Amino acid sequence: MPRARKGSAPRKGGQRRRRGAWNSIQADSGSSEDEAASEARSTTSDCPSLLSTVAEDSLGADAVDEQSQQEDLEEKVKEYVDCLTDKSAKTRQGALESLRLALASRLLPDFLLERRLTLADALEKCLKKGKGEEQALAAAVLGLLCVQLGPGPKGQELFQSLQPLLVSVLSDSTASPAARLHCASALGLGCYVSAADVQDLVSCLTCLEGVFSRSCGVGSSTAPVASASLHSLFCAALQAWALLLTICPSTHIGHILDRQLPRLPQLLSSESVNLRIAAGETVALLFELARDLEEDFIYEDMDALRSALRTLATDSSKYRAKADRRRQRSTFRAVLHFVEGGECEEETVRFGLEVLYVDSWARRRIYAAFKDVLGSGMHHHLQNNELLRDIFGLGPVLVLDATALKACKISRFEKHMYNAAAFKARTKARSRVRDKRADIL
């Protein structure tokens, strides 16, 4: 059962006179960027009521339209399910993709509950006899079914019937890397939602650990070289493993810390930015879990770990893509701050009229796991899916009438004026950082 856990160079004539000011600018550039970003964020936070209404457009339809849309979707899903047994692999793949998009965008638990056996049988055949893309899509649909059905006995029955197939494909080195990747994600998410007991949890943890542990060198301080497809597989397995750690009993956490905490820092030297980031976030999660067990937890090789994290947090290698450098630095600044004894940076997620606070590394991993599988449908599920509301402690589903929804809406002109004001404030904040001459004077 899931539960929440906690610029330009100076002119030649003025070079000597302004050298000191120029050096001070470079020393303070990082803090200036932080101040500008903070000011830009504070500007948008001044109007929380406006921000919270942006996602309300999809809720403005009346009850009749909502009901008709639901019925239309159910009819389409029936057609998709029927096509899962078609002889054409292309038809089956199209049906699986359409089914995946439908389950991610809307909530259909009662409708799916009546057809769970048909779906289980069809997904079993796709995982057994399908190849590559078909297996990957079938695994993705299975993960969504677990999210739709929840942790009840029917959801547990569905997951347990298909869990051996997920493990089989994941462990098969000859299978498509894309299929293995999606099987790893589905195994982690399905177990998180539908695990019947601790034995199932430990079994899934062991399977996932066996996959990503191959990316850790034996007797080496760096990760071995692997193909890009395998990097993606290792990343998915590591993230699914970290997800399950958030519900792992404390009696097992100690052994996992002793076994994996000395090995995971090897992945910080991986060629893949996604794998480096996943490893850094997992290290932060392990530190969080360790401090929950022992408040004055001390890691033996702290100096080497701190040095590796600081290098990644300040990496400016030109051969890396700018977006990758930015994402990596942002992540590892947060990881380094936490590992050195700071607090986890809080993130705010606004959906509809509600706000979700992600204030721990465990909640970060849980939110990211559901966001990866639900995509743009995440806000809809946060509003209406009892499973997610229970996991994040959001309480019962809010029931709002048409009058309340209408009162929360703002006109298109008001939205435009707010966006224009936010853009102007953001531009001013960034201009102060970019204009180095202003700092010199």
N, C-alpha and C positions, 0 to 999 in steps of 0.2 A: 504493500500500500504506500503510495507516495505521500510525503509530508514535507512541509516547508522547513527548511533549515536556514536554521539560521545562515648698401647701395653704391653709390658711385664713389670713385677715389677722390680725395681732396685735390685742389689745384696745386700746381707745382710751387707757386709762390707762397702758399699758406701751409705747406706740408709740415714744416718744422713747428710752426705756431700751434697747429691744431692736432698734432699727433696724440697728445694726451686725451683730448676729447674723443678722438676717433677710437682709441683703445677702450675708453669707457663705454662707448656705444656698443662695441662688439661684446663686451662683458655683460651688458644689460639687455642684449637683444632677446634672450630667452625670456626674461621677466617681462619685457615689453609686450612680447607676443601673448604671454599668459594674461597680462592685464587687459589687452585688447579683446582677447577671447572672452574674458570674464565680463567685460563691459557689454559686449555684444549679447552674451547670454542673459545678463541682467535686464537688458532692454526688452527682450522677448518675454521674460518672466513677469514683466509689469502688467501684462494683460492675459492672465491665465484663463479668464473666462472666454476670451476670444479664441485662444489656442484650443481650448477643450471643445469648441463647437465645430472645428474644421471637420472632424470625423462624423458629424451628425447628419451629413447629406444623405447617407444611405438609410437613415432611420426616419426620414421625413415622410415616407409613404404611409398611407392610411392602412388600416387592418385588412381591408378587402384586397388591396393590391399585394400586400405581403403574403396573404394566403394563396392567392393565385400564382405568385412567383414560386412559392414553395411547392405547389402542386405541379407546376410545369417542370421544376427541377427534378422532382421525384419521377416523373414520366421519362425524362431524359436518362436518369440514373438506371431505370429499368432497362432501357435500350442498351446502355453501356454494359450492364451485367450480362445480358443475353449474348452480346458480342464477345464476351470473354472465352466462350467455348467454340468460336468460329475456327474453321480449318486454316484460314489465312493468318500467318504470323503478323502481317502488317495490320490487319483488322484488329487483332487482339491488342497489339501495342497502342493503336489509336484509342481503343476503348479504355485501356488502362490509364493512358494519359488524361483522357477526358474525365474518368472517374477520380483520378488524383486531384485534378483542379476543382471538381465539384465538392469533394469531401473537405478540401482545404478552405473553401470559400463559405460554405454553409454548414449548419448543424442539422444532422438527420439521424439521430440515435434510434428513435422508434422504428423508422423505415428500414434502417440497416439491421436492426435486431431481428426483424422478421425474415431477413434474407441472409443471415450470417452463415448458415450452413452451405447455401449455394455459393456465397462468396469465398468461403474457406476452401471448398472443393475446387473452384476455378483457380484460386491463387496457388493452391497446392500443385495443380497441373502446370501452371505457368512457371513455378519455381523448379519443378522437376524436369520438364521437357523443354522449356524455353531456353533461349540463348541470349546472352549479353543484355541488350536493352530491355527485352521482355522480363527477364529476371529482376533487373534493377527497378523497373516500374512496378512489378508485383510486390517487391519488398517495400517500396515507398507507400503503396496503397495499404499494405498490411499495417504499417506504422500509423497511418491516418485512421484506419479502422479501430485500432486500440485507443486512440485519442477520442474518437466518436463514442465508442461503447463504454469507456471508462473502466474503473477497477472492479466492477461487479463480476459475479460468477460466469456470466456469458462471455464477457471480455477475456477473462482468464482462460476459459475453455478454448476460445479462438486462438489466443497466443500460444498456449501450450501445444495445440495440435500442429502448429506451423513452426514452432521454435527449432525443432531438430533440422528442418530444411534450411532455415536461416544459418544455423551453425555449420551445416554441411557445405553450403555454397561459400560461406565466409572462409572456411578452412581449406577449400579446394584451390590450390595454387594454379591450376590450369583454367579456372573460371575467369570470366571477364573482370578486370579490375573495377569497372563501374558497377557490376552486379555485386561484387564483394563489398564495395563501399556502401551501397544502399542497404545491403544485408546487415552490415555493422551498425548503421544508424537505426534501422528498424529493430534490431535485437536490443540495443540500449534503450530506445524509447518504449518498446513493447514491454520489456522487463520492468522499467521504471513505473509504468502504469499498471501492469497486470501481473506482476510476480506474485505467486501464491504464498511462498515462504522464503526463508533465508537461503535454503539450499539452491533454489532457482536463481536467486540473486548472485550467490557465490559462483555458481556454474557459469553464468553469463560474464561475470567479472573475469574469471579465469580464461575464458575463450577470447575475449577482447584483449586482455593483457598479453596473451600469446601472439596476437597479431602485431600490435605496435611495438612489442619488445624486440622484434626482429630489426627494427630501425635503430636500436641501441647497440653500439659495438660492444664486444666482450673484451675487457681488459684495455679499452681505449677511452680517451677523453672526448672524442668526437664521434659524430654519427657516420655510419658507413654510407657510401654513395649508392643511390637508388634512382630508379626512373621516376618521371613526374607522376605517372599513374599510381605507382606504389606510394609516393609521398601523399597523394590524396587519400589513399586507403588507410595509411598509418594515421593520418590526421583524423579521419572519421572514427576509426577504432579508439583512438586516444580520447576524443571528445565524448564518445558513448560511454567509455569506461569512467571518465570523470563524472558524467551525469549519474551513473549508478553509485559512485562514491558518496553522493549527497544523501543517500538513504541507507548506506551501509551501516550496520551496527558498530558501535564503538569497540566491541571486542575484536573485530576484524581490522579496524583501521590501523592499529598499532603495527600489526604484521605487514600491512601494505606499505606503511611509511618506511619501515626498516628495509623493505625490499626494493621499492621504486624511487624513493626520494634521492638516493645517491646516483641513480641511473638516468633519470629524466633530464638533468642538466646537459647531457650529451646532445639532446635534440635541439638545444639552443644554437648549435653550430650547423644545423641542417641547411641545405641549399634552398629549401622551400620556405617562403615567408609564412605561409599558412601553418605549416608544421611548427615553425619556431614560435609563432604566436600561441598556438594551441598548447605547446609545451610550457611556455611561460605562464599562461593562465592556469594550467594544471598544477604547476609548482606553487603558485599563490594559493590555490584551493587546498593543496596538501598542507601548507603552512597554517591555513585557517583551521583545518580539521585537527592538526596537531596541537594548536593552541587551545582548541576546545577541550582536548583531553588533558593537556598540561599547560597551564597558563604561562609558565616561565620556560617554555620549550626553547631549546638551543640546538641549532643545526651545526654539526661538527665542521663541515667544510664551507662555512659561511663566507669567508673572504673570497674564495674562488667563485662562488655563486654570485656574490655582490658585484664582483668585477665583470663577470659575463653579462649580467643584467644591465649594468651601467654602460657597457660597450654597445649593447643593442638599443638602449634608450637614447644614445647620442650618435647613432650610426648615420653617416652622411655620404656613404659610398655612392658614387655617381653611376655605377653600373647597375644599381637597383632602380626600379621604377619609382618616380616621385610619390605616387599614391601608396606604394608598398612601404617606402621609408617613413612616410607620415603615419601610416597605420601602425607600423612596428614601434616607432618612437612613442606614440601615444600609449600603446598597450604596456610597453616595458617601463615607462615612467611610473605608471600605476602599480605594476607588479613590484618594482624596486621599492617604491614608497611603502607598500604593504609589508614586504618581507623585512624591511628595516625597522618595523614596529609601528608603522602608521595605520590609519584606518582605510578601509576599502572605499573608493570614491563612489558616491551615490549617484545613480542614474534615475531620471524621472521619465516614465512612460505615460502619456496622456491618451486616453481612449474614451470617446463619448464624453460623459460628464464625470468620469472617474480618473483617478491617478494611481499608478503602480510605482512603488519605490523599490528599486533594485539596489540594495545596500550591502550585499555580501558577495563573495566569489561563488558561493553555492547557488544563490539566487540568479546570478549572472549566467552560470552554466545552464541552469534549468530554463531560464527565459530564452537563451540562445538556441537551445535544443528544440523547443516548440516553435520558435520563430523560423528556424531553418525548414521545418516540415510544413508549417502553415502558411508561410510567406505573407502575402497581403491580407490573408484572412485572419491574421493573429488578433487584430482588434475585435473582429466579430466574435471570435471564440472567447476572448477575455470578457466580453460583455455577456455572453450567453451560455458558455460551456461550464457546467458545474464542476467538472474535473479541474480545469485551470483556475477557477475562482477559489476552489478549496486549497489547491497547491499554494497559491499566492496570498491566501488569506483575505480575499476580497468580499467574502460574505455572500448572501443569497443574490440571485440575479435581480437587478433593478427592473421594476415594472413601471414604465412611464407612459402616461396617456398622451394623446395628440396635442392637448393644450400645453403640457409641460415641455414637449419637444419644440413646439412652435415658439414658446417664450424664450427658449435657449438659442434660437437661430438669430443670425445677423444677416443683414442684406449684403449683396455682392459689392455695393459701393463701400460699405464699412470694412469689408474684408480687404478691398483694394487699398483703402486709406491706411489701414493697419500695416499691411505688407510694405507700403511705400515708406512709412515711418520707420519700420524695422530696418529696411534696406539703407535708409539715410543714416541711421545711427551706426549700423555696422560699417558703412563706408568711412564715416568719420573716425571710428575707433581704429580701423586698419590704416588709415592715412597717416596717423600720428606715428605708427611704427615704420611705415615705408619711407617717410620723409626724414632722412638722417640729418639733413641740415638743420632742422628744427631742434634736434637734440644737441647739436654742436653749439648753436647759439644760446 
